[in-house]
Amino acid sequence: MTDRPADIPADLPRLSNATVGAARAHSKPVPPTGIVHLGLSNFHRAHLSVYTAKAIEAAGGDWGIAATSRRRDIADPLVAQDMLYSVVDFAPGTEAVTVPAVHTAIIDTSASADGVVAAIADPATRIVSLTITEAGYKFSPRTGGLDLDNPQVAADLAGKSPVTAVGQIARAMLVRAANGGAPLAVLSCDNMNSNGHLMHRLLTEFAAAMPGAEGADLAAYLTAAASFPNAMVDRIVPSTNDLHRRMAAQRLGAYDAIPVAAEPFTMWAIEDNFAGGRPAWEAHGAIFTDDVPAYEVLKLRYLNGSHSLISYVGALAGAHTIPDSRLTPFIEEAIRGLLAEYEPTFTLPAAVDGPTYIEQLMQRWSNTVLGDLVSRVGTDGSTKLPQRITEPVLFYAARGEVPQRLALLVAAWLACLAPIKGFDPGPDAAAMLDPARPVLDDLASRATSARHLVELLFTESHIFSPKLAEYTPYLDRVGELLDIIVDQDVRAAAEAAARG
């Protein structure tokens, strides 16, 4: 359990049903479980949980959330606090704090998946939602489909206790199919194009690869009783630290071991396609629309792509936080250059004004109170960047052009995560985590030059689509900018990208 910071009084009472007071999001009892959520992340607790608590307050419904977790540092305090925690808005001039009392249970998946399979299989469950990051979907960037070569996927297909999200949902759906076929919606809250369509494809391919009659049974259930709404989620939620605990304690008048810090901004665009019904999320401002793909691309490129650039270039420039990086003049120029490169590659949602959205992004990245870390934003780049660069780079390839800032983005990521021998990217880059670190370390150890490293990345790592490897001018430019980073510094590389 998280230790109480020394400057929070030992006699300050712990957050609980008895101490929550007026900060609680609603005063009604938590209803029975209707949603099983995979991944008890900070983002889940600042987004889906808040929207659901507000929906229950406005319109009722049995929409309590049972969440899975392998992390005892979150699960144990949550149980000790009567399933309560606080969400604290961090921005200049705000003191907002809410306690979204909506969780019904924590399902520990560290030893076995039996509990989560049983919870999803329960007919009372009508939605299974996910915040498992891109890496959790076990899809191949090369094919866009299920990675059947992944050992965990293979084990799940062989009938062992499932460890992947796709395997857990598939096994639960088979139980539902055998027990009357109660409908279920699968709702992804992760940053991927057409995430609902992707989940449908992954489960369909899982069914096709299953042995015996199980595959046919699962395929039939997917057709008859399951739905897969696309969704775009947007809120910046950093990792919790002692500063957040102190500020939560001041605002609550109680000690919360696991508060969630978040920016005030929040957006959720969803397809209204829920086979078993849904909460009234529109009560908290959710946008129900058939134009979700446009919102997804807007976020993946304008927000996520630029966020990645801020993190990698910032780390190389010695910036510790996102606002430190964004407020550095040459980095702001690079951000605006990247946004300009993205602009012609997609169509904005009809309800969004591009210039207004961009200036709003600049304000969000300037949130010095939130102080999000470049190391957090730069983590898992190998699973994020393919979503953020592939189609835009191919758009420019079709025009015979090289997108300079999209080349800078990959060069800066490589400098941070696969530094060539003798180059030190700095402590913030070293703190970035990535599932492809072993692969990237191997590439860097074998590379004879920056350009050779880029070639190995696009031809051997299987991180990016092979189509990108065919566009030699782009690879050349990534290599040139990486050379400048290593031989001079990242500012010189950003200035070279600006010159084109």
C-alpha positions as CSV (number, residue, x, y, z in Angstrom):
1,M,0.0,0.0,0.0
2,T,1.2,3.5,-0.8
3,D,3.0,5.2,2.1
4,R,1.5,8.5,3.3
5,P,3.8,11.5,2.5
6,A,5.5,12.8,5.6
7,D,3.9,16.3,5.3
8,I,0.3,14.9,5.4
9,P,-0.7,14.7,9.0
10,A,-0.9,11.1,10.4
11,D,-4.3,12.0,12.1
12,L,-5.9,13.1,8.8
13,P,-8.7,10.6,8.3
14,R,-8.5,8.2,5.3
15,L,-10.9,8.7,2.4
16,S,-13.9,6.5,2.9
17,N,-17.7,6.5,2.8
18,A,-17.6,8.2,6.2
19,T,-15.3,11.0,5.2
20,V,-16.0,11.7,1.6
21,G,-18.5,14.5,2.2
22,A,-19.6,16.8,-0.6
23,A,-16.8,15.8,-3.0
24,R,-18.6,12.6,-3.9
25,A,-19.8,12.6,-7.4
26,H,-23.3,11.3,-6.3
27,S,-24.9,10.2,-3.1
28,K,-26.9,7.2,-4.3
29,P,-25.6,3.7,-3.5
30,V,-23.3,2.2,-6.1
31,P,-25.5,0.1,-8.4
32,P,-24.8,-3.5,-9.3
33,T,-22.2,-4.3,-11.9
34,G,-23.1,-3.7,-15.5
35,I,-19.6,-2.9,-16.9
36,V,-16.5,-4.9,-16.6
37,H,-13.4,-2.8,-17.3
38,L,-10.0,-4.3,-18.3
39,G,-7.2,-2.2,-16.8
40,L,-7.6,-0.1,-13.6
41,S,-5.5,2.7,-15.0
42,N,-5.4,6.3,-14.0
43,F,-7.0,7.2,-17.3
44,H,-9.9,4.8,-16.7
45,R,-10.5,6.4,-13.3
46,A,-10.4,9.9,-14.7
47,H,-12.5,9.2,-17.7
48,L,-15.0,6.3,-18.0
49,S,-15.5,6.2,-14.3
50,V,-16.3,9.9,-14.1
51,Y,-18.7,9.8,-17.1
52,T,-20.4,6.7,-15.7
53,A,-20.9,8.2,-12.2
54,K,-22.4,11.3,-13.7
55,A,-24.7,9.2,-15.9
56,I,-25.9,7.2,-12.9
57,E,-26.6,10.4,-11.0
58,A,-28.6,11.8,-13.9
59,A,-30.5,8.7,-15.2
60,G,-29.8,5.8,-12.9
61,G,-29.2,2.3,-14.2
62,D,-27.3,-0.8,-13.1
63,W,-23.9,0.4,-14.4
64,G,-21.5,-0.2,-11.6
65,I,-18.0,-1.1,-12.8
66,A,-16.0,-4.1,-11.8
67,A,-12.4,-3.5,-12.9
68,T,-9.5,-5.8,-13.4
69,S,-6.0,-5.1,-12.0
70,R,-2.6,-6.7,-11.5
71,R,-1.4,-3.7,-9.6
72,R,-1.7,-4.1,-5.9
73,D,-0.5,-0.5,-5.4
74,I,-3.8,0.7,-6.8
75,A,-6.2,-2.2,-5.9
76,D,-5.3,-2.5,-2.2
77,P,-5.8,1.2,-1.4
78,L,-9.0,1.3,-3.4
79,V,-10.4,-1.6,-1.4
80,A,-9.2,0.0,1.9
81,Q,-11.0,3.3,0.9
82,D,-14.4,1.7,0.3
83,M,-13.7,1.7,-3.5
84,L,-13.3,5.5,-3.4
85,Y,-10.7,7.8,-4.9
86,S,-10.5,11.4,-6.0
87,V,-10.0,13.0,-9.3
88,V,-8.3,16.4,-8.9
89,D,-8.3,18.9,-11.8
90,F,-4.8,20.4,-12.1
91,A,-4.6,23.7,-13.9
92,P,-4.0,27.3,-12.9
93,G,-7.1,28.7,-11.2
94,T,-9.0,25.5,-10.5
95,E,-9.7,23.7,-7.2
96,A,-12.1,21.1,-8.6
97,V,-12.2,17.6,-7.0
98,T,-14.7,14.8,-7.4
99,V,-15.0,11.3,-6.0
100,P,-16.7,9.1,-8.6
101,A,-18.2,6.3,-6.5
102,V,-18.9,3.8,-9.1
103,H,-16.7,0.7,-8.7
104,T,-18.2,-2.5,-7.3
105,A,-15.2,-4.8,-7.3
106,I,-11.6,-5.3,-8.1
107,I,-10.8,-8.5,-10.0
108,D,-7.2,-9.6,-9.4
109,T,-5.8,-11.1,-12.6
110,S,-2.3,-11.6,-11.3
111,A,-2.7,-15.4,-10.8
112,S,-5.6,-16.4,-13.0
113,A,-8.0,-15.0,-15.5
114,D,-10.9,-17.1,-14.2
115,G,-12.4,-14.2,-12.3
116,V,-12.5,-11.8,-15.2
117,V,-13.8,-14.4,-17.6
118,A,-16.6,-15.2,-15.1
119,A,-17.4,-11.5,-14.7
120,I,-17.6,-10.8,-18.4
121,A,-19.7,-14.0,-18.9
122,D,-22.2,-12.9,-16.3
123,P,-25.5,-12.0,-18.1
124,A,-25.8,-8.9,-15.9
125,T,-22.6,-7.5,-17.6
126,R,-23.7,-5.6,-20.7
127,I,-20.4,-3.7,-21.6
128,V,-16.8,-4.7,-21.4
129,S,-14.5,-1.7,-21.7
130,L,-10.7,-1.5,-22.1
131,T,-7.8,0.8,-21.3
132,I,-4.9,-1.6,-21.9
133,T,-2.7,0.6,-24.2
134,E,-2.0,-0.3,-27.8
135,A,0.4,-3.1,-26.8
136,G,-2.4,-4.9,-25.0
137,Y,-4.3,-5.7,-28.2
138,K,-1.7,-8.1,-29.6
139,F,-2.2,-6.9,-33.1
140,S,0.5,-6.8,-35.8
141,P,1.3,-3.4,-37.4
142,R,2.2,-5.3,-40.6
143,T,-1.2,-6.9,-41.1
144,G,-3.5,-4.8,-38.9
145,G,-4.8,-8.0,-37.5
146,L,-4.3,-10.4,-34.6
147,D,-0.6,-11.4,-34.1
148,L,-1.0,-15.1,-34.2
149,D,2.8,-15.5,-33.7
150,N,2.6,-13.9,-30.3
151,P,3.2,-16.6,-27.6
152,Q,0.4,-15.3,-25.4
153,V,-2.1,-15.4,-28.2
154,A,-1.0,-18.9,-29.1
155,A,-1.4,-20.0,-25.5
156,D,-4.9,-18.5,-25.4
157,L,-5.9,-20.3,-28.6
158,A,-4.6,-23.6,-27.1
159,G,-7.2,-23.3,-24.3
160,K,-5.1,-22.3,-21.4
161,S,-6.3,-19.7,-18.9
162,P,-6.3,-16.6,-21.1
163,V,-3.9,-13.9,-20.4
164,T,-4.6,-11.5,-23.3
165,A,-7.6,-9.2,-23.4
166,V,-8.8,-10.7,-26.7
167,G,-8.5,-14.2,-25.2
168,Q,-10.4,-13.3,-22.0
169,I,-13.2,-11.7,-23.9
170,A,-13.4,-14.6,-26.4
171,R,-13.6,-17.2,-23.6
172,A,-16.3,-15.2,-21.8
173,M,-18.3,-14.8,-25.0
174,L,-18.3,-18.6,-25.5
175,V,-19.8,-18.9,-22.0
176,R,-22.4,-16.3,-22.8
177,A,-23.3,-18.1,-26.0
178,A,-23.7,-21.4,-24.2
179,N,-26.0,-19.7,-21.6
180,G,-28.5,-18.0,-23.7
181,G,-26.4,-15.5,-25.7
182,A,-27.0,-12.3,-23.7
183,P,-25.8,-9.3,-25.7
184,L,-22.5,-7.5,-25.0
185,A,-20.8,-4.4,-26.3
186,V,-17.0,-4.2,-26.4
187,L,-15.9,-0.7,-25.9
188,S,-12.2,0.3,-26.5
189,C,-11.0,3.4,-24.8
190,D,-7.5,3.2,-26.3
191,N,-5.9,5.4,-28.9
192,M,-6.3,3.5,-32.2
193,N,-8.0,4.2,-35.5
194,S,-11.4,2.6,-35.6
195,N,-10.8,0.9,-32.3
196,G,-14.2,-0.8,-32.3
197,H,-13.7,-2.2,-35.8
198,L,-10.2,-3.4,-34.7
199,M,-11.6,-5.2,-31.7
200,H,-14.2,-6.9,-33.9
201,R,-11.5,-7.9,-36.4
202,L,-9.2,-9.3,-33.6
203,L,-12.0,-11.4,-32.1
204,T,-13.1,-12.6,-35.5
205,E,-9.6,-13.7,-36.3
206,F,-9.3,-15.3,-32.9
207,A,-12.5,-17.3,-33.6
208,A,-11.1,-18.4,-37.0
209,A,-7.9,-19.7,-35.4
210,M,-9.7,-21.6,-32.7
211,P,-9.8,-25.4,-33.0
212,G,-13.0,-27.4,-33.2
213,A,-16.5,-26.1,-32.8
214,E,-15.5,-23.3,-30.5
215,G,-14.5,-21.0,-33.3
216,A,-17.8,-21.4,-35.0
217,D,-19.7,-20.8,-31.8
218,L,-17.7,-17.7,-31.1
219,A,-18.2,-16.4,-34.7
220,A,-21.9,-16.9,-34.4
221,Y,-22.1,-15.0,-31.1
222,L,-20.0,-12.1,-32.6
223,T,-22.6,-11.9,-35.4
224,A,-25.8,-12.3,-33.4
225,A,-25.1,-10.7,-30.0
226,A,-22.0,-8.5,-29.9
227,S,-21.4,-4.8,-30.9
228,F,-18.2,-2.9,-31.2
229,P,-18.7,0.9,-31.0
230,N,-15.8,3.1,-32.1
231,A,-14.8,5.7,-29.6
232,M,-12.4,8.6,-29.2
233,V,-11.3,9.5,-25.7
234,D,-9.3,12.6,-24.8
235,R,-8.0,13.7,-21.4
236,I,-4.4,14.2,-20.2
237,V,-3.8,12.1,-17.1
238,P,-0.3,11.8,-15.7
239,S,1.0,9.3,-13.2
240,T,0.2,10.0,-9.5
241,N,2.9,11.4,-7.3
242,D,3.1,12.8,-3.7
243,L,2.4,16.4,-4.9
244,H,-1.0,15.1,-6.2
245,R,-1.6,13.3,-2.9
246,R,-0.9,16.5,-0.9
247,M,-3.2,18.6,-3.1
248,A,-5.9,16.0,-3.0
249,A,-5.7,16.0,0.8
250,Q,-6.0,19.8,1.0
251,R,-9.1,19.8,-1.2
252,L,-10.8,16.7,0.4
253,G,-9.9,17.2,4.0
254,A,-9.1,13.5,4.0
255,Y,-6.1,11.4,2.8
256,D,-6.4,9.6,-0.5
257,A,-3.5,7.3,-1.3
258,I,-4.4,7.0,-4.9
259,P,-5.8,10.3,-6.3
260,V,-5.8,10.9,-10.0
261,A,-4.5,14.2,-11.3
262,A,-6.1,15.3,-14.6
263,E,-6.5,18.3,-16.7
264,P,-9.9,19.9,-16.7
265,F,-10.4,19.3,-20.4
266,T,-12.2,16.1,-21.4
267,M,-13.8,14.8,-24.6
268,W,-15.5,11.6,-25.5
269,A,-16.9,10.8,-29.0
270,I,-18.8,7.5,-29.3
271,E,-20.9,5.5,-31.8
272,D,-24.2,4.8,-30.2
273,N,-23.9,1.0,-30.9
274,F,-24.4,-0.9,-27.6
275,A,-26.0,-4.3,-28.0
276,G,-27.1,-4.5,-24.3
277,G,-27.8,-0.8,-23.6
278,R,-25.5,1.9,-22.1
279,P,-25.4,4.6,-19.4
280,A,-26.5,8.1,-20.2
281,W,-23.0,9.3,-20.7
282,E,-24.3,12.3,-22.6
283,A,-25.2,13.7,-19.1
284,H,-21.5,14.5,-18.7
285,G,-21.0,15.8,-22.3
286,A,-20.2,12.6,-24.2
287,I,-20.7,13.2,-28.0
288,F,-22.7,10.4,-29.7
289,T,-21.9,10.6,-33.4
290,D,-21.5,8.5,-36.5
291,D,-18.4,10.5,-37.3
292,V,-16.1,8.9,-34.6
293,P,-13.3,8.0,-37.1
294,A,-12.9,11.7,-37.8
295,Y,-12.5,12.5,-34.1
296,E,-10.1,9.5,-33.8
297,V,-7.8,10.8,-36.5
298,L,-8.0,14.3,-35.2
299,K,-6.7,13.1,-31.8
300,L,-4.2,10.6,-33.1
301,R,-2.5,13.2,-35.3
302,Y,-3.0,16.6,-33.8
303,L,-2.9,15.7,-30.1
304,N,-1.1,12.3,-29.9
305,G,1.4,12.8,-32.7
306,S,2.4,16.2,-31.5
307,H,2.5,15.0,-27.9
308,S,5.0,12.4,-29.0
309,L,7.2,15.1,-30.7
310,I,7.1,17.2,-27.6
311,S,8.2,14.3,-25.4
312,Y,11.1,13.0,-27.6
313,V,12.5,16.4,-28.7
314,G,11.9,17.7,-25.2
315,A,13.8,14.9,-23.5
316,L,16.7,15.4,-25.9
317,A,16.7,19.1,-25.1
318,G,16.8,18.5,-21.4
319,A,13.1,19.3,-20.7
320,H,11.7,17.3,-17.8
321,T,8.0,18.1,-18.3
322,I,5.6,18.6,-21.2
323,P,5.2,22.4,-20.5
324,D,9.0,22.8,-20.2
325,S,9.3,21.3,-23.7
326,R,6.3,23.0,-25.3
327,L,7.3,26.4,-24.0
328,T,10.8,26.1,-25.5
329,P,10.7,28.3,-28.7
330,F,12.3,26.0,-31.2
331,I,10.1,23.1,-30.0
332,E,7.0,25.2,-30.3
333,E,8.0,25.9,-33.9
334,A,8.5,22.2,-34.5
335,I,5.1,21.4,-33.0
336,R,3.3,24.0,-35.2
337,G,5.3,22.6,-38.2
338,L,4.1,19.1,-37.5
339,L,0.5,20.3,-37.1
340,A,0.8,22.0,-40.5
341,E,2.1,18.7,-42.0
342,Y,-0.8,16.8,-40.5
343,E,-3.5,19.3,-41.6
344,P,-3.9,18.2,-45.3
345,T,-3.8,14.5,-44.4
346,F,-7.3,14.2,-42.9
347,T,-10.7,15.9,-42.7
348,L,-11.7,17.5,-39.5
349,P,-15.0,16.6,-37.8
350,A,-17.7,19.0,-38.9
351,A,-18.2,20.3,-35.4
352,V,-14.5,21.1,-34.8
353,D,-12.7,24.4,-35.9
354,G,-9.1,23.5,-36.6
355,P,-7.3,26.7,-35.5
356,T,-9.4,26.9,-32.3
357,Y,-8.6,23.3,-31.5
358,I,-4.8,23.8,-32.1
359,E,-4.7,26.9,-29.8
360,Q,-6.6,24.8,-27.2
361,L,-3.9,22.1,-27.5
362,M,-1.2,24.7,-27.0
363,Q,-2.9,25.8,-23.8
364,R,-3.3,22.2,-22.6
365,W,0.4,21.5,-23.1
366,S,1.3,24.6,-21.2
367,N,-0.3,23.4,-18.0
368,T,2.5,23.9,-15.5
369,V,0.4,22.8,-12.6
370,L,-0.2,19.4,-14.1
371,G,3.5,19.1,-15.0
372,D,3.1,15.9,-17.1
373,L,6.5,14.2,-17.6
374,V,8.1,13.8,-21.0
375,S,9.2,10.3,-19.9
376,R,5.5,9.2,-19.3
377,V,4.3,10.6,-22.7
378,G,7.3,9.0,-24.5
379,T,6.7,5.6,-23.0
380,D,5.6,2.8,-25.4
381,G,6.4,4.7,-28.5
382,S,6.9,1.5,-30.6
383,T,3.2,0.7,-30.2
384,K,2.0,4.3,-30.6
385,L,4.0,5.8,-33.5
386,P,2.8,3.5,-36.2
387,Q,-0.7,4.8,-35.6
388,R,0.5,8.4,-35.7
389,I,2.9,8.5,-38.7
390,T,2.1,5.7,-41.2
391,E,-0.9,7.1,-43.2
392,P,0.4,10.7,-43.1
393,V,3.9,9.7,-44.4
394,L,2.2,7.6,-47.1
395,F,0.1,10.6,-48.0
396,Y,3.2,12.6,-48.7
397,A,4.9,9.7,-50.4
398,A,2.1,9.7,-52.9
399,R,2.8,13.3,-53.6
400,G,6.6,12.7,-53.9
401,E,7.2,14.9,-50.8
402,V,9.1,14.3,-47.5
403,P,7.3,15.4,-44.4
404,Q,10.1,17.0,-42.4
405,R,8.6,17.0,-38.9
406,L,7.3,13.5,-39.3
407,A,10.9,12.6,-40.1
408,L,12.1,14.5,-37.0
409,L,9.6,12.7,-34.8
410,V,11.0,9.3,-35.7
411,A,14.6,10.5,-35.6
412,A,14.1,11.9,-32.1
413,W,12.3,8.7,-30.9
414,L,15.2,6.6,-32.2
415,A,17.7,8.9,-30.5
416,C,15.9,8.5,-27.2
417,L,15.1,4.7,-27.4
418,A,17.9,3.3,-29.6
419,P,20.8,5.6,-29.0
420,I,23.8,4.9,-31.2
421,K,27.0,3.8,-29.2
422,G,28.6,6.9,-27.6
423,F,25.4,9.0,-27.7
424,D,23.7,9.8,-24.4
425,P,20.1,11.0,-24.8
426,G,19.7,12.0,-21.2
427,P,17.9,10.8,-18.1
428,D,14.4,11.6,-19.3
429,A,14.9,9.5,-22.4
430,A,16.4,6.7,-20.3
431,A,13.3,6.7,-18.1
432,M,11.0,5.9,-21.1
433,L,9.7,2.4,-21.1
434,D,9.1,0.4,-24.3
435,P,8.2,-3.2,-25.1
436,A,10.5,-3.0,-28.1
437,R,13.6,-2.0,-26.1
438,P,15.4,-5.3,-26.6
439,V,14.8,-5.1,-30.3
440,L,15.8,-1.5,-30.5
441,D,19.0,-2.1,-28.4
442,D,19.9,-4.9,-30.8
443,L,19.4,-2.7,-33.9
444,A,21.5,0.1,-32.3
445,S,24.3,-2.4,-31.5
446,R,24.5,-3.6,-35.1
447,A,24.0,-0.3,-36.9
448,T,27.1,1.2,-38.6
449,S,25.5,4.6,-39.1
450,A,22.4,6.6,-38.4
451,R,21.1,5.8,-41.8
452,H,21.8,2.1,-41.3
453,L,19.9,2.1,-38.0
454,V,16.9,3.6,-39.8
455,E,17.1,1.0,-42.5
456,L,17.2,-1.8,-39.9
457,L,14.3,-0.3,-38.0
458,F,12.0,-0.2,-41.0
459,T,13.1,-3.5,-42.6
460,E,13.7,-5.8,-39.6
461,S,11.9,-4.6,-36.5
462,H,8.3,-5.3,-37.7
463,I,7.3,-2.1,-35.7
464,F,6.2,-0.2,-38.8
465,S,4.3,-1.1,-41.9
466,P,6.6,-2.4,-44.6
467,K,5.1,0.2,-47.0
468,L,7.2,2.9,-45.2
469,A,10.4,1.0,-45.9
470,E,9.7,1.4,-49.6
471,Y,9.8,5.2,-49.4
472,T,13.6,5.7,-49.5
473,P,13.5,9.6,-49.4
474,Y,11.7,9.5,-46.0
475,L,14.2,7.0,-44.6
476,D,17.0,9.1,-45.9
477,R,15.7,12.2,-44.1
478,V,15.1,10.4,-40.8
479,G,18.7,9.2,-41.0
480,E,20.0,12.7,-41.8
481,L,18.1,14.2,-38.9
482,L,19.3,11.5,-36.6
483,D,22.9,12.2,-37.6
484,I,22.4,15.9,-36.8
485,I,21.0,15.0,-33.4
486,V,24.0,12.8,-32.6
487,D,26.7,15.0,-34.1
488,Q,25.2,18.4,-33.0
489,D,22.0,18.5,-31.0
490,V,18.3,18.2,-31.3
491,R,17.8,21.9,-31.8
492,A,20.0,21.8,-34.9
493,A,18.0,18.9,-36.2
494,A,14.7,20.8,-35.6
495,E,16.1,23.8,-37.4
496,A,17.2,21.6,-40.3
497,A,13.7,20.1,-40.5
498,A,12.3,23.7,-40.6
499,R,14.5,24.5,-43.5
500,G,13.4,21.3,-45.3
